[in-house]
Amino acid sequence: MTKSELIAELSESNPHLRSADVELIVATIFDEITDALSRGVRVELRGFGAFTVKRRGARTGRNPRTGAAVPVEEKAVPFFKAGKELRERVNRGPAVSVVSADGHVAA
């Protein structure tokens, strides 16, 4: 799902909100997470997961085309660890609703 698809889904499921407002909310959430990570702050969303920054040390890499050794500088990379509830929901799979011939919904 892309960011624009997320905005469309949220707009559809929240008709009382304008699409522009939903877009602003999503952008603000992403900006706040990004800003916190750039300051080295851990972002935890209970039941969903935690975003942190991990340091990768300097190393020697390889140019895949030539095979030549290339120095790779130390860098910070964002890291996400899924929470228990998210892992469990993913492992259960999507909720499927079955509608019988008489119109009753069985989850």
QUIMOTA-V340627 format. One record per residue. N is the residue number from 0. SS is DSSP state (H for helix, E for strand, L for the rest). Layout:
[[N | SS] [N | SS]]
//
This chain:
[[0 | L] [1 | L] [2 | H] [3 | H] [4 | H] [5 | H] [6 | H] [7 | H] [8 | H] [9 | H] [10 | H] [11 | H] [12 | H] [13 | L] [14 | L] [15 | L] [16 | L] [17 | L] [18 | H] [19 | H] [20 | H] [21 | H] [22 | H] [23 | H] [24 | H] [25 | H] [26 | H] [27 | H] [28 | H] [29 | H] [30 | H] [31 | H] [32 | H] [33 | H] [34 | H] [35 | H] [36 | H] [37 | H] [38 | L] [39 | L] [40 | L] [41 | L] [42 | E] [43 | E] [44 | E] [45 | L] [46 | L] [47 | L] [48 | E] [49 | E] [50 | E] [51 | E] [52 | E] [53 | E] [54 | E] [55 | E] [56 | L] [57 | L] [58 | E] [59 | E] [60 | E] [61 | E] [62 | L] [63 | L] [64 | L] [65 | L] [66 | L] [67 | L] [68 | E] [69 | E] [70 | E] [71 | E] [72 | L] [73 | L] [74 | E] [75 | E] [76 | E] [77 | E] [78 | E] [79 | E] [80 | E] [81 | E] [82 | L] [83 | H] [84 | H] [85 | H] [86 | H] [87 | H] [88 | H] [89 | H] [90 | H] [91 | H] [92 | L] [93 | L] [94 | L] [95 | L] [96 | L] [97 | E] [98 | E] [99 | L] [100 | L] [101 | L] [102 | L] [103 | L] [104 | E] [105 | E] [106 | L]]
//
